[in-house]
Amino acid sequence: MQLVQQVSQWDDPMVVLTWWLVVWAGLQVLILVLQSILFWQTIKLTRSDQRAWIAPIKIASTRTLDDPKGLSVQVTWANPGKTPALEFRTIVSLESLPAHRTFAPKYDWSQATSTSVLFPGSDLYSDVSLLPEDYSAKAIRSGAQLIYFYGACIYRDAFSREHHTLFAVMLDPTRRVWNVPPSITMPPSSCPGI
């Protein structure tokens, strides 16, 4: 008797209509969820396209190894992005090491220089010097000593997300150019202090 009652409920148009409404509402919720996911992915891609992008675009020696005041190097930071870089901070270091030692950059943020905003299309210069008593030009030319120039910047984009950029180069004294070192231990990008 109960089976007959259940089967007879499907003959009632209100039960069938209610069932179809429940299925239709479920599909509408599913479509809404998929549209929300697509919406947030679109926002994420748009933010990446519109954000500030900071990069070192030029590294140049402003004083050479033989200068009596010591070696001086300058990096040019640029923002080719479409929005300003906010809370922009940089640090650059120049380090001389014996050739047999492994190079691992150390970032001392207490020495960081701060610029509140780096606008799109703008450049900023950071420089650092190494005194003659901190290196031997003869040892560098012979390859017994190496000079590394490295740095980093931290900034927030217009969407309040923090980003950082790292670089490291080594002086090639024979050609007087800065090259990427053959082996370097850079800190992981998820490292809080870089």
N, CA and C of each residue as an Amber inpcrd file, in Angstrom:
protein
   582
   0.8160000  -1.1970000   0.0000000   0.0000000   0.0000000   0.0000000
   0.8700000   1.2770000   0.0000000   1.9860000   1.2580000   0.7820000
   2.8610000   2.4230000   0.8700000   3.5350000   2.6840000  -0.4780000
   3.9640000   1.6220000  -1.1780000   4.5790000   1.7580000  -2.4820000
   3.5910000   2.3780000  -3.4740000   2.3930000   1.9960000  -3.3740000
   1.3590000   2.5250000  -4.2520000   1.1590000   4.0080000  -3.9770000
   1.2460000   4.4030000  -2.7010000   1.0890000   5.8160000  -2.3640000
   2.2740000   6.6360000  -2.9040000   3.4890000   6.0700000  -2.8040000
   4.6560000   6.7990000  -3.3070000   4.5870000   6.9650000  -4.8110000
   4.2000000   5.9460000  -5.5080000   4.0870000   6.0280000  -6.9490000
   2.9890000   7.0100000  -7.3240000   1.9260000   7.0030000  -6.5710000
   0.8190000   7.8990000  -6.8940000   1.1690000   9.3550000  -6.6040000
   2.2120000   9.6120000  -5.7330000   2.6290000  10.9920000  -5.4870000
   3.2130000  11.6060000  -6.7530000   3.8850000  10.8160000  -7.5880000
   4.4670000  11.3170000  -8.8270000   3.3930000  11.6600000  -9.8570000
   2.2040000  11.1820000  -9.6100000   1.1060000  11.5480000 -10.4930000
   0.5790000  12.9390000 -10.1590000   0.9250000  13.4040000  -8.9670000
   0.4620000  14.7290000  -8.5430000   1.3350000  15.7900000  -9.2380000
   0.7710000  16.6950000 -10.0360000   1.5690000  17.6920000 -10.7490000
   2.3490000  18.6200000  -9.8220000   1.8830000  18.8760000  -8.6380000
   2.6020000  19.7490000  -7.6950000   3.9100000  19.1080000  -7.2280000
   3.9110000  17.7900000  -7.0230000   5.1320000  17.0840000  -6.6180000
   6.1470000  17.1490000  -7.7460000   5.7090000  16.8930000  -8.9620000
   6.6090000  16.9330000 -10.1180000   7.1470000  18.3540000 -10.3170000
   6.2960000  19.3500000 -10.2140000   6.7130000  20.7390000 -10.3490000
   7.7180000  21.1250000  -9.2580000   7.4650000  20.6960000  -8.0170000
   8.3850000  20.9750000  -6.9040000   9.7420000  20.3250000  -7.1610000
   9.7100000  19.0920000  -7.6480000  10.9680000  18.3830000  -7.9310000
  11.7520000  19.1230000  -9.0080000  11.1110000  19.5470000 -10.0770000
  11.7860000  20.2760000 -11.1370000  12.3150000  21.6180000 -10.6470000
  11.5780000  22.2720000  -9.7790000  12.0460000  23.5440000  -9.2170000
  13.3050000  23.3560000  -8.3770000  13.3490000  22.2700000  -7.6140000
  14.5380000  21.9790000  -6.7910000  15.7480000  21.7190000  -7.6930000
  15.5690000  20.9230000  -8.7440000  16.6630000  20.6380000  -9.6760000
  17.1030000  21.9330000 -10.3640000  16.1490000  22.7370000 -10.8380000
  16.4670000  24.0060000 -11.5060000  17.2260000  24.9460000 -10.5660000
  16.7930000  25.0500000  -9.2940000  17.4680000  25.9110000  -8.3190000
  18.8970000  25.4210000  -8.0690000  19.0780000  24.1190000  -8.0070000
  20.4230000  23.5600000  -7.8220000  21.3390000  23.9040000  -8.9830000
  20.8190000  23.8110000 -10.2060000  21.6050000  24.1840000 -11.3790000
  21.9410000  25.6740000 -11.3690000  21.0170000  26.5070000 -10.9420000
  21.2630000  27.9510000 -10.8580000  22.3670000  28.2590000  -9.8480000
  22.3560000  27.5630000  -8.7180000  23.4130000  27.7460000  -7.7070000
  24.7550000  27.3120000  -8.2770000  24.7890000  26.1900000  -8.9880000
  26.0210000  25.7090000  -9.6060000  26.5440000  26.7290000 -10.6280000
  25.6690000  27.2660000 -11.4480000  26.0720000  28.2810000 -12.4290000
  26.6020000  29.5200000 -11.7280000  25.9590000  29.9290000 -10.6460000
  26.4080000  31.0980000  -9.8860000  27.8010000  30.8770000  -9.2980000
  28.0570000  29.7020000  -8.7710000  29.3730000  29.3720000  -8.2070000
  30.4400000  29.4020000  -9.3070000  30.1510000  28.8000000 -10.4600000
  31.1130000  28.7960000 -11.5660000  31.3710000  30.2100000 -12.0860000
  30.3310000  31.0380000 -12.1590000  30.5140000  32.4210000 -12.5820000
  31.3680000  33.1970000 -11.5740000  31.1830000  32.9310000 -10.2880000
  31.9950000  33.6000000  -9.2520000  33.4600000  33.2160000  -9.3800000
  33.7230000  31.9450000  -9.6180000  35.1030000  31.4910000  -9.7890000
  35.7300000  32.1720000 -11.0020000  35.0120000  32.2090000 -12.0980000
  35.5020000  32.8640000 -13.3020000  35.7340000  34.3600000 -13.0650000
  34.8400000  34.9960000 -12.3410000  34.9550000  36.4180000 -12.0200000
  36.2380000  36.6940000 -11.2320000  36.5120000  35.9000000 -10.1940000
  37.7030000  36.1260000  -9.3700000  38.9860000  35.8140000 -10.1270000
  38.9460000  34.8200000 -11.0050000  40.1280000  34.5370000 -11.8300000
  40.4100000  35.7000000 -12.7880000  39.3600000  36.3040000 -13.3220000
  39.5110000  37.4560000 -14.2060000  40.1040000  38.6340000 -13.4430000
  39.6310000  38.8730000 -12.2410000  40.1790000  39.9560000 -11.4110000
  41.6600000  39.6990000 -11.1220000  42.0030000  38.4560000 -10.7980000
  43.3920000  38.1100000 -10.4970000  44.2960000  38.3850000 -11.7080000
  43.8540000  37.9800000 -12.8990000  44.6410000  38.2310000 -14.1100000
  44.7490000  39.7170000 -14.4130000  43.6770000  40.4450000 -14.2110000
  43.6920000  41.8870000 -14.4600000  44.6460000  42.5830000 -13.5010000
  44.6510000  42.1630000 -12.2510000  45.5700000  42.7750000 -11.2720000
  47.0130000  42.5120000 -11.6440000  47.3110000  41.3080000 -12.1180000
  48.6910000  41.0060000 -12.5240000  49.1050000  41.8760000 -13.6980000
  48.1880000  42.1060000 -14.6150000  48.4920000  42.9320000 -15.7730000
  48.6420000  44.4060000 -15.3910000  47.8930000  44.8580000 -14.4110000
  47.8510000  46.2750000 -14.0560000  48.8230000  46.6720000 -12.9590000
  49.4670000  45.7320000 -12.3060000  50.2830000  46.0650000 -11.1430000
  51.6350000  46.6580000 -11.5110000  52.3220000  47.1620000 -10.5050000
  53.6950000  47.6570000 -10.6710000  54.6340000  46.4580000 -10.8280000
  55.6320000  46.6110000 -11.6620000  56.6590000  45.5850000 -11.8570000
  58.0040000  46.2960000 -11.7280000  58.7660000  45.9640000 -10.6860000
  60.0600000  46.6220000 -10.4680000  61.1830000  45.6710000 -10.8780000
  62.1530000  46.2180000 -11.6290000  63.2850000  45.4050000 -12.0790000
  64.5380000  46.2730000 -12.1580000  65.7100000  45.6570000 -11.8980000
  66.9590000  46.3850000 -12.1340000  67.2340000  46.3630000 -13.6380000
  67.3250000  47.5260000 -14.2650000  67.4930000  47.5560000 -15.7220000
  68.9190000  47.9000000 -16.1620000  69.7220000  48.4340000 -15.2400000
  71.0910000  48.8000000 -15.6160000  71.9900000  48.7290000 -14.3870000
  73.1750000  48.1550000 -14.5780000  74.1930000  48.1170000 -13.5230000
  75.4720000  48.6660000 -14.1370000  76.0420000  49.6730000 -13.4960000
  77.2410000  50.3130000 -14.0560000  78.1920000  50.7250000 -12.9410000
  79.4790000  50.6120000 -13.2310000  80.5050000  51.0850000 -12.3000000
  80.6370000  52.5910000 -12.4880000  80.5170000  53.3380000 -11.3980000
  80.7030000  54.7860000 -11.4830000  82.1370000  55.1740000 -11.1210000
  82.8500000  54.2800000 -10.4100000  84.2940000  54.4190000 -10.1720000
  84.9040000  53.0340000 -10.3680000  86.0970000  52.9540000 -10.9420000
  86.7230000  51.6710000 -11.2620000  87.5470000  51.1390000 -10.0960000
  88.1060000  49.9460000 -10.2860000  88.9520000  49.3220000  -9.2620000
  90.1650000  50.1730000  -8.9050000  90.6980000  50.8860000  -9.8820000
  91.9310000  51.6540000  -9.6810000  91.6970000  53.0570000  -9.1480000
  90.4720000  53.4500000  -8.9690000  90.1650000  54.7840000  -8.4530000
  90.6500000  54.8730000  -7.0010000  91.3540000  55.9540000  -6.6160000
  91.8520000  56.0750000  -5.2400000  90.7290000  56.1210000  -4.1960000
  89.5240000  56.4980000  -4.5920000  88.3930000  56.5200000  -3.6480000
  87.7280000  55.1620000  -3.5140000  88.0960000  54.2100000  -4.3580000
  87.5180000  52.8790000  -4.2980000  86.4910000  52.6450000  -5.3970000
  86.0050000  51.4260000  -5.4540000  85.0300000  51.0170000  -6.4610000
  83.6370000  51.4980000  -6.0730000  82.8930000  51.9870000  -7.0430000
  81.5210000  52.4280000  -6.7960000  80.6370000  51.8890000  -7.9190000
  79.4860000  51.3590000  -7.5320000  78.5820000  50.7350000  -8.5020000
  77.1780000  51.2780000  -8.2900000  76.4360000  51.3830000  -9.3900000
  75.0770000  51.9220000  -9.3370000  74.1260000  50.9920000 -10.0840000
  72.9510000  50.7920000  -9.5030000  71.8880000  50.0330000 -10.1650000
  70.7270000  50.9840000 -10.4380000  70.1080000  50.8180000 -11.5990000
  68.9290000  51.6070000 -11.9600000  67.7040000  50.7070000 -11.8390000
  66.7990000  51.0710000 -10.9460000  65.5300000  50.3470000 -10.7750000
  64.4790000  51.0480000 -11.6320000  63.6470000  50.2830000 -12.3030000
  62.6000000  50.8660000 -13.1380000  61.2570000  50.2100000 -12.8470000
  60.2010000  50.9720000 -13.0590000  58.8350000  50.4610000 -12.9280000
  58.1620000  50.5350000 -14.3030000  58.2540000  49.4500000 -15.0950000
  57.5720000  49.4440000 -16.3870000  56.0980000  49.0470000 -16.2660000
  55.6290000  48.8420000 -15.0460000  54.2350000  48.4600000 -14.8190000
  53.2760000  49.6070000 -15.0870000  52.0000000  49.3480000 -14.8460000
  50.9630000  50.3290000 -15.1540000  50.4640000  51.1040000 -13.9410000
  50.8950000  50.7200000 -12.7390000  50.4840000  51.4240000 -11.5230000
  51.7120000  51.7100000 -10.6680000  51.6200000  52.6240000  -9.7080000
  52.7830000  52.9550000  -8.8650000  53.1740000  51.8070000  -7.9320000
  54.4600000  51.7410000  -7.6140000  54.9580000  50.8390000  -6.5760000
  54.9460000  51.6420000  -5.2820000  54.2100000  51.1660000  -4.2970000
  54.0440000  51.8830000  -3.0340000  54.9780000  51.3120000  -1.9780000
  55.3450000  52.1420000  -0.9850000  56.2320000  51.7120000   0.1140000
  57.4870000  51.0430000  -0.4480000  58.0780000  51.6540000  -1.4490000
  59.2240000  51.1060000  -2.1710000  60.5020000  51.2560000  -1.3430000
  61.1800000  50.1290000  -1.0710000  62.4410000  50.1320000  -0.3110000
  63.4790000  49.3140000  -1.0620000  64.7300000  49.7800000  -1.0350000
  65.8150000  49.0470000  -1.7020000  66.9960000  48.8610000  -0.7660000
  67.7630000  47.8480000  -1.0930000  69.0470000  47.6430000  -0.4240000
  70.0210000  47.1140000  -1.4700000  71.2270000  47.6720000  -1.4740000
  72.2720000  47.1760000  -2.3710000  73.5530000  47.0080000  -1.5620000
  74.3450000  46.0070000  -1.9430000  75.6030000  45.7290000  -1.2430000
  76.6820000  45.3670000  -2.2450000  77.8920000  45.6620000  -1.8610000
  79.0720000  45.3450000  -2.6560000  79.9900000  44.5580000  -1.7320000
  80.3910000  43.3680000  -2.1540000  81.1590000  42.4920000  -1.2670000
  82.3360000  41.8700000  -2.0170000  83.4930000  41.8560000  -1.3650000
  84.6930000  41.2330000  -1.9190000  84.9710000  39.9480000  -1.1510000
  85.1570000  38.8430000  -1.8790000  85.3870000  37.5430000  -1.2450000
  86.5480000  36.8190000  -1.9160000  87.2630000  35.9770000  -1.1560000
  88.2410000  35.1020000  -1.8050000  87.5170000  34.1900000  -2.8080000
  88.1610000  33.8460000  -3.9000000  87.5240000  33.0810000  -4.9740000
  87.0180000  31.7130000  -4.5150000  87.6350000  31.1180000  -3.4970000
  87.2400000  29.7770000  -3.0540000  85.9820000  29.7870000  -2.1620000
  85.5660000  30.9610000  -1.6770000  84.3890000  31.0380000  -0.7960000
  83.1010000  31.0710000  -1.6030000  82.0680000  30.4300000  -1.0730000
  80.7550000  30.4300000  -1.7200000  80.0640000  31.7570000  -1.4450000
  79.4860000  32.3110000  -2.4620000  78.7860000  33.5810000  -2.3220000
  77.3300000  33.3370000  -1.9450000  76.8980000  33.9470000  -0.8450000
  75.4990000  33.8900000  -0.4000000  75.1180000  35.2920000   0.0690000
  74.2740000  35.9800000  -0.6780000  73.9200000  37.3550000  -0.3210000
  73.2660000  37.4570000   1.0500000  73.5810000  38.5450000   1.7560000
  72.9650000  38.8300000   3.0560000  72.2920000  40.1950000   2.9350000
  71.0100000  40.2350000   3.2380000  70.2520000  41.4780000   3.0950000
  70.0020000  42.0850000   4.4700000  70.6200000  43.2250000   4.7220000
  70.4600000  43.9400000   5.9910000  69.4750000  45.0880000   5.7620000
  68.2050000  44.8490000   6.1100000  67.1610000  45.8320000   5.8240000
  67.2480000  47.0640000   6.7180000  68.1160000  47.0320000   7.7440000
  68.2970000  48.2450000   8.5460000  69.0410000  49.3080000   7.7240000
  69.7190000  48.8870000   6.6610000  70.4470000  49.8040000   5.7860000
  69.6340000  50.2080000   4.5590000  68.3790000  49.8110000   4.4940000
  67.5590000  50.0600000   3.3050000  67.2670000  51.5380000   3.1160000
  67.2320000  51.9290000   1.8400000  66.7970000  53.2860000   1.5070000
  65.3280000  53.2020000   1.1360000  64.6080000  54.2430000   1.4450000
  63.1650000  54.2070000   1.2500000  62.7020000  55.3470000   0.3650000
  61.8280000  55.0050000  -0.5640000  61.1420000  55.9740000  -1.4000000
  59.6770000  55.5970000  -1.2990000  58.8390000  56.5200000  -1.0000000
  57.4490000  56.1460000  -0.7630000  56.7580000  55.6060000  -2.0080000
  57.0190000  56.1690000  -3.1890000  56.3310000  55.7500000  -4.4130000
  57.3010000  55.7790000  -5.5920000  57.2370000  54.7470000  -6.4220000
  57.9580000  54.7420000  -7.6910000  56.8980000  54.6210000  -8.7870000
  56.6810000  55.7180000  -9.5030000  55.6010000  55.7980000 -10.4840000
  55.9380000  55.0150000 -11.7520000  54.9160000  54.6160000 -12.5080000
  55.1550000  53.9180000 -13.7770000  56.0200000  54.7780000 -14.7040000
  56.9750000  54.1450000 -15.3580000  57.8700000  54.8630000 -16.2600000
  59.0020000  55.5850000 -15.5530000  59.0520000  55.5150000 -14.2220000
  60.1020000  56.2020000 -13.4570000  61.2910000  55.2900000 -13.2010000
  62.4410000  55.9160000 -12.9810000  63.6690000  55.2020000 -12.6180000
  64.1450000  55.7120000 -11.2700000  64.8830000  54.8700000 -10.5640000
  65.4850000  55.2440000  -9.2900000  66.8770000  54.6300000  -9.2450000
  67.8570000  55.3780000  -8.7420000  69.2290000  54.9090000  -8.6960000
  69.6120000  54.5700000  -7.2640000  70.2820000  53.4320000  -7.1040000
  70.8620000  53.0490000  -5.8150000  72.3390000  52.7840000  -6.0730000
  73.1910000  53.3100000  -5.2100000  74.6080000  53.0350000  -5.4080000
  75.2860000  52.6970000  -4.0960000  76.4540000  52.0800000  -4.2300000
  77.2310000  51.6510000  -3.0760000  78.7040000  51.6660000  -3.4690000
  79.5670000  51.8600000  -2.4730000  81.0110000  51.9210000  -2.7350000
  81.7450000  50.9080000  -1.8730000  82.9130000  50.5240000  -2.3590000
  83.8140000  49.6440000  -1.6300000  85.1480000  50.3670000  -1.5520000
  85.6600000  50.5650000  -0.3310000  86.9140000  51.2950000  -0.1330000
  88.1010000  50.4690000  -0.6310000  89.1700000  51.1410000  -1.0830000
  90.3360000  50.4130000  -1.6040000  90.9450000  49.4340000  -0.5980000
  90.8560000  49.7390000   0.6920000  91.4430000  48.8150000   1.6850000
  90.6160000  47.5360000   1.8540000  89.3910000  47.4960000   1.2910000
  88.5400000  46.3070000   1.4060000  88.7570000  45.3000000   0.2770000
  89.6170000  45.6190000  -0.6830000  89.8820000  44.6960000  -1.7860000
  91.2720000  44.9590000  -2.3420000  91.7410000  44.0210000  -3.1380000
  93.0290000  44.1760000  -3.8130000  92.7680000  44.0870000  -5.3210000
  93.0270000  45.1700000  -6.0380000  92.8030000  45.1820000  -7.4870000
  93.6470000  44.1000000  -8.1630000  94.8550000  43.8850000  -7.6570000
  95.7330000  42.8590000  -8.2340000  95.1370000  41.4630000  -8.0300000
  94.6210000  41.1820000  -6.8210000  94.0170000  39.8730000  -6.5380000
  92.7450000  39.6610000  -7.3600000  92.0050000  40.7220000  -7.5950000
  90.7860000  40.6080000  -8.4020000  91.1450000  40.3090000  -9.8480000
  92.1470000  41.0150000 -10.3850000  92.5500000  40.7740000 -11.7680000
  93.1280000  39.3770000 -11.9710000  93.7710000  38.8210000 -10.9320000
  94.3370000  37.4690000 -11.0390000  93.2760000  36.3870000 -10.8140000
  92.1140000  36.7710000 -10.3000000  91.0520000  35.7870000 -10.0570000
  91.0660000  35.2110000  -8.6530000  91.9990000  35.6490000  -7.7890000
  92.0740000  35.1450000  -6.4150000  90.9730000  35.7490000  -5.5320000
  90.4730000  36.8840000  -5.9390000  89.4330000  37.5750000  -5.1810000
  88.3260000  37.9750000  -6.1630000  87.0580000  37.8970000  -5.7080000
  85.9150000  38.2440000  -6.5470000  85.0920000  39.3460000  -5.8850000
  84.4920000  40.1840000  -6.7090000  83.6210000  41.2410000  -6.1860000
  82.2000000  40.9780000  -6.6660000  81.2710000  40.9900000  -5.7040000
  79.8580000  40.7690000  -5.9920000  79.0730000  42.0340000  -5.6620000
  78.1160000  42.3410000  -6.5100000  77.1900000  43.4500000  -6.2960000
  75.7950000  42.8370000  -6.3090000  75.0420000  43.0520000  -5.2270000
  73.7170000  42.4310000  -5.1380000  72.7500000  43.3630000  -4.4320000
  71.4920000  43.0920000  -4.6310000  70.4900000  43.9480000  -4.0150000
  69.0900000  43.3810000  -4.1170000  68.1770000  44.1250000  -3.5280000
  66.7710000  43.7030000  -3.5080000  65.8960000  44.9250000  -3.3270000
  64.6510000  44.7670000  -3.7070000  63.6590000  45.7990000  -3.4060000
  62.3760000  45.1180000  -2.9630000  61.6550000  45.7960000  -2.1030000
  60.3410000  45.3400000  -1.6440000  59.3780000  46.4910000  -1.8790000
  58.1890000  46.1600000  -2.3450000  57.1860000  47.1940000  -2.5860000
  55.7910000  46.5760000  -2.5420000  54.8060000  47.4360000  -2.4130000
  53.4020000  47.0130000  -2.4770000  52.8100000  47.5370000  -3.7730000
  51.9480000  46.7170000  -4.3780000  51.2810000  47.1940000  -5.5830000
  50.0070000  47.9450000  -5.2090000  49.2950000  48.4380000  -6.1940000
  48.0820000  49.2290000  -5.9560000  46.9690000  48.3930000  -5.3300000
  47.1410000  47.0600000  -5.3120000  46.1420000  46.1620000  -4.7420000
  46.5730000  45.6460000  -3.3660000  47.5600000  46.3240000  -2.7540000
  48.0720000  46.0420000  -1.4020000  48.7580000  44.6910000  -1.2760000
  49.2790000  44.1490000  -2.3620000  50.0500000  42.9060000  -2.2950000
  51.5350000  43.2390000  -2.3040000  52.3090000  42.5400000  -1.4830000
  53.7480000  42.7950000  -1.3950000  54.5000000  41.9630000  -2.4320000
  55.5000000  42.5840000  -3.0550000  56.3500000  41.9120000  -4.0430000
  57.8030000  42.2530000  -3.7460000  58.7090000  41.4270000  -4.2310000
  60.1270000  41.7450000  -4.1060000  60.8820000  41.2820000  -5.3470000
  62.0080000  41.9270000  -5.5780000  62.8850000  41.6070000  -6.7040000
  64.3040000  41.5080000  -6.1550000  65.0310000  40.4720000  -6.5650000
  66.4190000  40.2560000  -6.1410000  67.3290000  40.2750000  -7.3700000
  68.5780000  40.6680000  -7.1770000  69.5690000  40.5270000  -8.2460000
  70.9300000  40.3000000  -7.6190000  71.8310000  39.7040000  -8.3820000
  73.2190000  39.5150000  -7.9570000  74.0880000  39.3990000  -9.2090000
  75.2020000  40.1410000  -9.2060000  76.1460000  40.0940000 -10.3230000
  77.5730000  40.0520000  -9.7720000  78.4870000  39.6190000 -10.6310000
  79.8950000  39.5040000 -10.2450000  80.7300000  40.2870000 -11.2650000
  81.7490000  40.9590000 -10.7930000  82.6150000  41.7480000 -11.6790000
  83.5490000  40.8330000 -12.4610000  83.5560000  41.0170000 -13.7710000
  84.5330000  40.3580000 -14.6370000  85.6160000  41.4050000 -14.8970000
  86.7630000  41.3390000 -14.1760000  87.7570000  42.4130000 -14.2490000
  88.4700000  42.5020000 -15.6030000  88.5310000  41.4070000 -16.3460000
  89.2290000  41.4640000 -17.6310000  88.4170000  42.2410000 -18.6620000
  87.0990000  42.0910000 -18.6330000  86.2620000  42.8170000 -19.5940000
  85.5890000  44.0400000 -18.9640000  85.7470000  44.2030000 -17.6450000
  85.1620000  45.3260000 -16.8940000  83.6400000  45.4050000 -17.0500000
  83.0000000  44.2460000 -16.9630000  81.5390000  44.1810000 -17.0280000
  81.0250000  43.3640000 -15.8400000  79.7470000  43.4890000 -15.5620000
  79.1060000  42.7370000 -14.4870000  78.3270000  41.5800000 -15.1040000
  78.5920000  40.3580000 -14.6140000  77.9240000  39.1510000 -15.1040000
  77.2090000  38.4430000 -13.9660000  76.2680000  37.5740000 -14.3120000
  75.6000000  36.7440000 -13.3040000  76.6200000  35.7110000 -12.8200000
  76.7670000  35.5270000 -11.4910000  77.7470000  34.5590000 -10.9780000
  77.4010000  33.1320000 -11.4140000  78.4250000  32.2910000 -11.6410000
  78.1570000  30.9090000 -12.0600000  77.4390000  30.0920000 -10.9880000
  77.7380000  30.3550000  -9.7210000  77.0230000  29.6510000  -8.6520000
  76.6910000  30.6570000  -7.5570000  75.4600000  30.5860000  -7.1300000
  74.9810000  31.5360000  -6.1230000  73.8960000  30.8750000  -5.3000000
  73.8860000  31.1530000  -4.0180000  72.8350000  30.6390000  -3.1450000
  71.9370000  31.8120000  -2.7760000  70.8070000  31.9120000  -3.4630000
  69.8630000  32.9900000  -3.1850000  68.8400000  32.4930000  -2.1670000
  68.3670000  33.3800000  -1.3080000  67.3420000  32.9640000  -0.3430000
  66.0520000  32.6320000  -1.0560000  65.2300000  31.7330000  -0.4700000
  63.9460000  31.4050000  -1.1080000  63.0390000  32.6230000  -1.1460000
  62.2160000  32.7200000  -2.1960000  61.3620000  33.8910000  -2.3390000
  60.2940000  33.9950000  -1.2540000  59.9970000  32.9140000  -0.5680000
  58.9990000  32.9780000   0.4850000  59.6060000  33.4480000   1.8140000
  60.9130000  33.6850000   1.8250000  61.6060000  34.1110000   3.0370000
  61.0990000  35.4830000   3.4710000  60.6410000  35.6670000   4.7220000
  60.0390000  36.9240000   5.1330000  60.9630000  38.1280000   5.0220000
  62.2170000  38.0180000   5.3500000  63.1280000  39.1540000   5.2740000
  63.8950000  39.1720000   3.9720000  63.4420000  38.4270000   3.0340000
  64.0400000  38.1250000   1.7330000  65.1310000  37.1330000   1.9270000
